Amino acid sequence: MLEARHLRVLRAVATTGSFSAAARELGCTQPAVSQQMRALETSVGTPLLIRTGRVMRLTQAGEALVRHATGILAGLTAAEEEVAAIAGLRAGRVRLVSFPSGSSTLVPTALAALRAAHPGTRVSLEEAEPPKSVEMLREGECDVALAFRYESAAGAEEWEDLVVRPLLTDRLVGLVPERHRLARTGSPASVAIGDLAAEPWIAGCPRCRGQLVEVCASAGFTPRIDFATDDYPAVVGLVGAGLGVAVLPQLAVESVRPRGVRMVALEPAVRREIVALTLPDLAQVPAVAATLDQLARAAAGPGQSSP
């Protein structure tokens, strides 16, 4: 098996013409150069050098190996420099997948801080809701997944094979038209979700929709869903137009500019846990670790609730 250290010695001998001169160039002893050359010739199974007087001359096999060694050693040097750059966060790439309300709230702050601290690190962003985003992570299609799960549905086994970085706890809030009977001025009023049982509903993403039906069922009714959309501004717009009421995560409401609606606090409280996920091996990659750190800092900013 060829070793880079042997190739470096062979190239030095070919350049200087002797073991002693090669030893001086490499900063080692002449016996060490001689020993490594014997090991290299044993490895390739043929002589590489012929002594002519006081000068070492390459055999045909030696010439061929030196010719290839130049490219091999240059490639190794480039690889070492690139790895060192990645390890030192002077370079690197992170593929991030996030759900929409995370993309518009946590992600911009985190990525701006990451770019300021490590301008050589590049992050790509794609949107997907869990569990799709978690599947993408496990299948190697991303490096970090911003995901969530509702407290009532949380199970330790769901992410047991992943590194879980808790970010914040997001409470669900009710949205009603500003002239609704339950609307209040000032701070959000607290209402029981059963008080909205007779209302038409606008539902959000499939996972949020399932959570809404579950919460309503626990209150003894089935919501009449007139509209369903994954687009949070559309949900807010439909509520503002007086077409129904909705329940959305507070982070989702913060990601849009609500007009014509009032927020009401739901009782009993319904919360979801927001986390950043990665694979155990990826957690050791400096650029991935830095991204997780910045997401955690963004989540700890003003107005956020720690998990």
TORKEPA-761962 format. One record per residue (C-alpha): residue number from 0; z, x, y. Coordinates in steps of 0.1 Angstrom, whole numbers, plus 5000, padded with zeros to 4 digits. Layout:
BEGIN
+-----+------+------+------+
!   n !   zz !   xx !   yy !
+-----+------+------+------+
! NUM !    Z !    X !    Y !
...
+-----+------+------+------+
% end
This chain:
BEGIN
+-----+------+------+------+
!   n !   zz !   xx !   yy !
+-----+------+------+------+
!   0 ! 5000 ! 5000 ! 5000 !
!   1 ! 4990 ! 5014 ! 5034 !
!   2 ! 5018 ! 5018 ! 5059 !
!   3 ! 5014 ! 5021 ! 5097 !
!   4 ! 5036 ! 5052 ! 5099 !
!   5 ! 5013 ! 5070 ! 5074 !
!   6 ! 4982 ! 5060 ! 5094 !
!   7 ! 4998 ! 5073 ! 5126 !
!   8 ! 5004 ! 5107 ! 5109 !
!   9 ! 4969 ! 5108 ! 5095 !
!  10 ! 4954 ! 5101 ! 5130 !
!  11 ! 4976 ! 5128 ! 5146 !
!  12 ! 4965 ! 5154 ! 5120 !
!  13 ! 4929 ! 5145 ! 5125 !
!  14 ! 4933 ! 5148 ! 5163 !
!  15 ! 4952 ! 5180 ! 5163 !
!  16 ! 4937 ! 5197 ! 5133 !
!  17 ! 4970 ! 5209 ! 5116 !
!  18 ! 5003 ! 5196 ! 5102 !
!  19 ! 5023 ! 5217 ! 5127 !
!  20 ! 5005 ! 5205 ! 5157 !
!  21 ! 5007 ! 5169 ! 5145 !
!  22 ! 5045 ! 5173 ! 5140 !
!  23 ! 5048 ! 5185 ! 5176 !
!  24 ! 5028 ! 5155 ! 5188 !
!  25 ! 5048 ! 5130 ! 5167 !
!  26 ! 5082 ! 5147 ! 5174 !
!  27 ! 5091 ! 5154 ! 5138 !
!  28 ! 5091 ! 5183 ! 5114 !
!  29 ! 5060 ! 5198 ! 5096 !
!  30 ! 5075 ! 5191 ! 5061 !
!  31 ! 5079 ! 5155 ! 5072 !
!  32 ! 5042 ! 5153 ! 5081 !
!  33 ! 5032 ! 5170 ! 5049 !
!  34 ! 5054 ! 5146 ! 5028 !
!  35 ! 5039 ! 5115 ! 5045 !
!  36 ! 5004 ! 5128 ! 5040 !
!  37 ! 5010 ! 5133 ! 5003 !
!  38 ! 5025 ! 5097 ! 5001 !
!  39 ! 4993 ! 5084 ! 5018 !
!  40 ! 4970 ! 5102 ! 4995 !
!  41 ! 4990 ! 5089 ! 4965 !
!  42 ! 4987 ! 5054 ! 4979 !
!  43 ! 4949 ! 5055 ! 4983 !
!  44 ! 4943 ! 5075 ! 4952 !
!  45 ! 4920 ! 5102 ! 4967 !
!  46 ! 4923 ! 5133 ! 4989 !
!  47 ! 4921 ! 5127 ! 5026 !
!  48 ! 4923 ! 5163 ! 5040 !
!  49 ! 4909 ! 5197 ! 5030 !
!  50 ! 4924 ! 5229 ! 5045 !
!  51 ! 4897 ! 5252 ! 5059 !
!  52 ! 4915 ! 5284 ! 5070 !
!  53 ! 4942 ! 5272 ! 5094 !
!  54 ! 4924 ! 5239 ! 5102 !
!  55 ! 4927 ! 5206 ! 5083 !
!  56 ! 4894 ! 5189 ! 5078 !
!  57 ! 4890 ! 5152 ! 5068 !
!  58 ! 4873 ! 5143 ! 5036 !
!  59 ! 4848 ! 5114 ! 5036 !
!  60 ! 4876 ! 5091 ! 5026 !
!  61 ! 4898 ! 5105 ! 5053 !
!  62 ! 4871 ! 5099 ! 5080 !
!  63 ! 4867 ! 5063 ! 5068 !
!  64 ! 4905 ! 5057 ! 5069 !
!  65 ! 4909 ! 5073 ! 5104 !
!  66 ! 4880 ! 5051 ! 5117 !
!  67 ! 4898 ! 5020 ! 5105 !
!  68 ! 4932 ! 5032 ! 5114 !
!  69 ! 4923 ! 5033 ! 5151 !
!  70 ! 4916 ! 4995 ! 5150 !
!  71 ! 4946 ! 4987 ! 5128 !
!  72 ! 4971 ! 5006 ! 5149 !
!  73 ! 4956 ! 4991 ! 5181 !
!  74 ! 4961 ! 4957 ! 5166 !
!  75 ! 4996 ! 4964 ! 5156 !
!  76 ! 5005 ! 4977 ! 5191 !
!  77 ! 4990 ! 4946 ! 5206 !
!  78 ! 5009 ! 4924 ! 5182 !
!  79 ! 5042 ! 4942 ! 5189 !
!  80 ! 5036 ! 4938 ! 5227 !
!  81 ! 5028 ! 4901 ! 5223 !
!  82 ! 5059 ! 4894 ! 5201 !
!  83 ! 5081 ! 4914 ! 5226 !
!  84 ! 5067 ! 4892 ! 5254 !
!  85 ! 5075 ! 4860 ! 5235 !
!  86 ! 5110 ! 4872 ! 5226 !
!  87 ! 5116 ! 4881 ! 5262 !
!  88 ! 5102 ! 4847 ! 5275 !
!  89 ! 5074 ! 4865 ! 5293 !
!  90 ! 5050 ! 4844 ! 5272 !
!  91 ! 5052 ! 4816 ! 5247 !
!  92 ! 5041 ! 4780 ! 5241 !
!  93 ! 5061 ! 4749 ! 5233 !
!  94 ! 5045 ! 4716 ! 5222 !
!  95 ! 5067 ! 4688 ! 5235 !
!  96 ! 5065 ! 4651 ! 5225 !
!  97 ! 5085 ! 4625 ! 5244 !
!  98 ! 5088 ! 4587 ! 5247 !
!  99 ! 5075 ! 4574 ! 5280 !
! 100 ! 5107 ! 4568 ! 5299 !
! 101 ! 5118 ! 4603 ! 5289 !
! 102 ! 5085 ! 4617 ! 5301 !
! 103 ! 5090 ! 4603 ! 5336 !
! 104 ! 5127 ! 4611 ! 5341 !
! 105 ! 5141 ! 4640 ! 5320 !
! 106 ! 5109 ! 4659 ! 5312 !
! 107 ! 5096 ! 4667 ! 5348 !
! 108 ! 5130 ! 4681 ! 5359 !
! 109 ! 5134 ! 4702 ! 5327 !
! 110 ! 5099 ! 4716 ! 5328 !
! 111 ! 5100 ! 4724 ! 5365 !
! 112 ! 5132 ! 4744 ! 5359 !
! 113 ! 5117 ! 4761 ! 5328 !
! 114 ! 5086 ! 4772 ! 5347 !
! 115 ! 5107 ! 4786 ! 5376 !
! 116 ! 5129 ! 4806 ! 5352 !
! 117 ! 5101 ! 4816 ! 5327 !
! 118 ! 5067 ! 4813 ! 5344 !
! 119 ! 5050 ! 4828 ! 5313 !
! 120 ! 5061 ! 4800 ! 5290 !
! 121 ! 5036 ! 4772 ! 5287 !
! 122 ! 5045 ! 4736 ! 5276 !
! 123 ! 5021 ! 4709 ! 5265 !
! 124 ! 5033 ! 4672 ! 5266 !
! 125 ! 5022 ! 4643 ! 5244 !
! 126 ! 5038 ! 4609 ! 5244 !
! 127 ! 5049 ! 4591 ! 5212 !
! 128 ! 5078 ! 4568 ! 5204 !
! 129 ! 5102 ! 4574 ! 5175 !
! 130 ! 5099 ! 4574 ! 5146 !
! 131 ! 5063 ! 4586 ! 5152 !
! 132 ! 5075 ! 4615 ! 5173 !
! 133 ! 5099 ! 4626 ! 5146 !
! 134 ! 5072 ! 4625 ! 5120 !
! 135 ! 5050 ! 4647 ! 5142 !
! 136 ! 5078 ! 4672 ! 5144 !
! 137 ! 5083 ! 4673 ! 5106 !
! 138 ! 5045 ! 4676 ! 5101 !
! 139 ! 5042 ! 4706 ! 5124 !
! 140 ! 5024 ! 4688 ! 5152 !
! 141 ! 5050 ! 4696 ! 5178 !
! 142 ! 5079 ! 4719 ! 5184 !
! 143 ! 5103 ! 4697 ! 5202 !
! 144 ! 5106 ! 4659 ! 5201 !
! 145 ! 5125 ! 4638 ! 5226 !
! 146 ! 5137 ! 4608 ! 5207 !
! 147 ! 5163 ! 4580 ! 5207 !
! 148 ! 5181 ! 4557 ! 5183 !
! 149 ! 5203 ! 4527 ! 5189 !
! 150 ! 5240 ! 4530 ! 5181 !
! 151 ! 5240 ! 4501 ! 5158 !
! 152 ! 5211 ! 4517 ! 5138 !
! 153 ! 5223 ! 4553 ! 5139 !
! 154 ! 5226 ! 4570 ! 5106 !
! 155 ! 5237 ! 4606 ! 5099 !
! 156 ! 5210 ! 4610 ! 5073 !
! 157 ! 5181 ! 4600 ! 5096 !
! 158 ! 5179 ! 4635 ! 5112 !
! 159 ! 5200 ! 4655 ! 5088 !
! 160 ! 5171 ! 4680 ! 5082 !
! 161 ! 5166 ! 4687 ! 5119 !
! 162 ! 5185 ! 4704 ! 5148 !
! 163 ! 5198 ! 4677 ! 5170 !
! 164 ! 5206 ! 4684 ! 5207 !
! 165 ! 5224 ! 4654 ! 5221 !
! 166 ! 5213 ! 4647 ! 5257 !
! 167 ! 5227 ! 4614 ! 5270 !
! 168 ! 5238 ! 4579 ! 5262 !
! 169 ! 5215 ! 4552 ! 5277 !
! 170 ! 5228 ! 4517 ! 5282 !
! 171 ! 5206 ! 4487 ! 5280 !
! 172 ! 5205 ! 4464 ! 5310 !
! 173 ! 5192 ! 4429 ! 5315 !
! 174 ! 5165 ! 4422 ! 5341 !
! 175 ! 5162 ! 4388 ! 5357 !
! 176 ! 5141 ! 4375 ! 5387 !
! 177 ! 5158 ! 4381 ! 5420 !
! 178 ! 5162 ! 4343 ! 5425 !
! 179 ! 5175 ! 4337 ! 5390 !
! 180 ! 5207 ! 4318 ! 5387 !
! 181 ! 5224 ! 4349 ! 5372 !
! 182 ! 5212 ! 4373 ! 5399 !
! 183 ! 5238 ! 4388 ! 5421 !
! 184 ! 5237 ! 4409 ! 5453 !
! 185 ! 5253 ! 4443 ! 5453 !
! 186 ! 5265 ! 4458 ! 5420 !
! 187 ! 5251 ! 4444 ! 5388 !
! 188 ! 5269 ! 4414 ! 5374 !
! 189 ! 5281 ! 4413 ! 5338 !
! 190 ! 5267 ! 4386 ! 5317 !
! 191 ! 5268 ! 4378 ! 5280 !
! 192 ! 5234 ! 4380 ! 5264 !
! 193 ! 5240 ! 4345 ! 5250 !
! 194 ! 5238 ! 4332 ! 5286 !
! 195 ! 5201 ! 4341 ! 5285 !
! 196 ! 5194 ! 4323 ! 5252 !
! 197 ! 5173 ! 4296 ! 5267 !
! 198 ! 5151 ! 4319 ! 5288 !
! 199 ! 5116 ! 4330 ! 5281 !
! 200 ! 5116 ! 4368 ! 5272 !
! 201 ! 5094 ! 4397 ! 5280 !
! 202 ! 5098 ! 4423 ! 5252 !
! 203 ! 5092 ! 4461 ! 5254 !
! 204 ! 5081 ! 4487 ! 5228 !
! 205 ! 5082 ! 4478 ! 5191 !
! 206 ! 5115 ! 4496 ! 5185 !
! 207 ! 5131 ! 4481 ! 5216 !
! 208 ! 5117 ! 4447 ! 5206 !
! 209 ! 5134 ! 4450 ! 5172 !
! 210 ! 5166 ! 4459 ! 5188 !
! 211 ! 5164 ! 4429 ! 5212 !
! 212 ! 5159 ! 4405 ! 5183 !
! 213 ! 5189 ! 4420 ! 5164 !
! 214 ! 5212 ! 4418 ! 5195 !
! 215 ! 5201 ! 4382 ! 5201 !
! 216 ! 5207 ! 4373 ! 5165 !
! 217 ! 5242 ! 4387 ! 5167 !
! 218 ! 5248 ! 4363 ! 5196 !
! 219 ! 5235 ! 4334 ! 5176 !
! 220 ! 5200 ! 4328 ! 5189 !
! 221 ! 5164 ! 4339 ! 5184 !
! 222 ! 5147 ! 4349 ! 5217 !
! 223 ! 5115 ! 4331 ! 5227 !
! 224 ! 5092 ! 4361 ! 5234 !
! 225 ! 5064 ! 4350 ! 5257 !
! 226 ! 5050 ! 4385 ! 5265 !
! 227 ! 5053 ! 4418 ! 5248 !
! 228 ! 5041 ! 4451 ! 5262 !
! 229 ! 5048 ! 4488 ! 5258 !
! 230 ! 5043 ! 4494 ! 5295 !
! 231 ! 5077 ! 4493 ! 5314 !
! 232 ! 5062 ! 4487 ! 5348 !
! 233 ! 5044 ! 4457 ! 5333 !
! 234 ! 5077 ! 4444 ! 5319 !
! 235 ! 5093 ! 4447 ! 5354 !
! 236 ! 5063 ! 4431 ! 5370 !
! 237 ! 5064 ! 4401 ! 5347 !
! 238 ! 5101 ! 4396 ! 5353 !
! 239 ! 5096 ! 4400 ! 5390 !
! 240 ! 5069 ! 4373 ! 5389 !
! 241 ! 5095 ! 4349 ! 5375 !
! 242 ! 5078 ! 4347 ! 5340 !
! 243 ! 5110 ! 4355 ! 5320 !
! 244 ! 5139 ! 4379 ! 5315 !
! 245 ! 5140 ! 4412 ! 5297 !
! 246 ! 5163 ! 4439 ! 5283 !
! 247 ! 5154 ! 4475 ! 5289 !
! 248 ! 5171 ! 4508 ! 5286 !
! 249 ! 5185 ! 4519 ! 5320 !
! 250 ! 5164 ! 4551 ! 5318 !
! 251 ! 5133 ! 4530 ! 5316 !
! 252 ! 5143 ! 4510 ! 5347 !
! 253 ! 5149 ! 4543 ! 5366 !
! 254 ! 5114 ! 4554 ! 5357 !
! 255 ! 5097 ! 4526 ! 5376 !
! 256 ! 5102 ! 4510 ! 5410 !
! 257 ! 5117 ! 4476 ! 5403 !
! 258 ! 5106 ! 4449 ! 5427 !
! 259 ! 5116 ! 4413 ! 5427 !
! 260 ! 5142 ! 4418 ! 5399 !
! 261 ! 5179 ! 4422 ! 5396 !
! 262 ! 5197 ! 4442 ! 5370 !
! 263 ! 5226 ! 4426 ! 5351 !
! 264 ! 5250 ! 4445 ! 5328 !
! 265 ! 5250 ! 4431 ! 5293 !
! 266 ! 5282 ! 4423 ! 5273 !
! 267 ! 5288 ! 4434 ! 5247 !
! 268 ! 5273 ! 4467 ! 5257 !
! 269 ! 5243 ! 4480 ! 5238 !
! 270 ! 5235 ! 4517 ! 5240 !
! 271 ! 5210 ! 4542 ! 5226 !
! 272 ! 5215 ! 4579 ! 5220 !
! 273 ! 5188 ! 4602 ! 5235 !
! 274 ! 5184 ! 4635 ! 5218 !
! 275 ! 5160 ! 4665 ! 5216 !
! 276 ! 5150 ! 4674 ! 5181 !
! 277 ! 5135 ! 4705 ! 5166 !
! 278 ! 5133 ! 4722 ! 5132 !
! 279 ! 5159 ! 4748 ! 5122 !
! 280 ! 5135 ! 4777 ! 5122 !
! 281 ! 5120 ! 4767 ! 5156 !
! 282 ! 5154 ! 4765 ! 5172 !
! 283 ! 5155 ! 4804 ! 5169 !
! 284 ! 5123 ! 4807 ! 5190 !
! 285 ! 5133 ! 4818 ! 5225 !
! 286 ! 5108 ! 4794 ! 5243 !
! 287 ! 5120 ! 4764 ! 5222 !
! 288 ! 5156 ! 4773 ! 5228 !
! 289 ! 5150 ! 4776 ! 5265 !
! 290 ! 5132 ! 4742 ! 5265 !
! 291 ! 5162 ! 4725 ! 5248 !
! 292 ! 5186 ! 4741 ! 5273 !
! 293 ! 5166 ! 4728 ! 5303 !
! 294 ! 5163 ! 4693 ! 5288 !
! 295 ! 5201 ! 4693 ! 5284 !
! 296 ! 5206 ! 4704 ! 5320 !
! 297 ! 5182 ! 4677 ! 5332 !
! 298 ! 5202 ! 4651 ! 5312 !
! 299 ! 5234 ! 4663 ! 5327 !
! 300 ! 5221 ! 4657 ! 5363 !
! 301 ! 5234 ! 4631 ! 5387 !
! 302 ! 5234 ! 4596 ! 5375 !
! 303 ! 5232 ! 4605 ! 5338 !
! 304 ! 5258 ! 4597 ! 5312 !
! 305 ! 5267 ! 4624 ! 5287 !
! 306 ! 5268 ! 4614 ! 5250 !
+-----+------+------+------+
% end
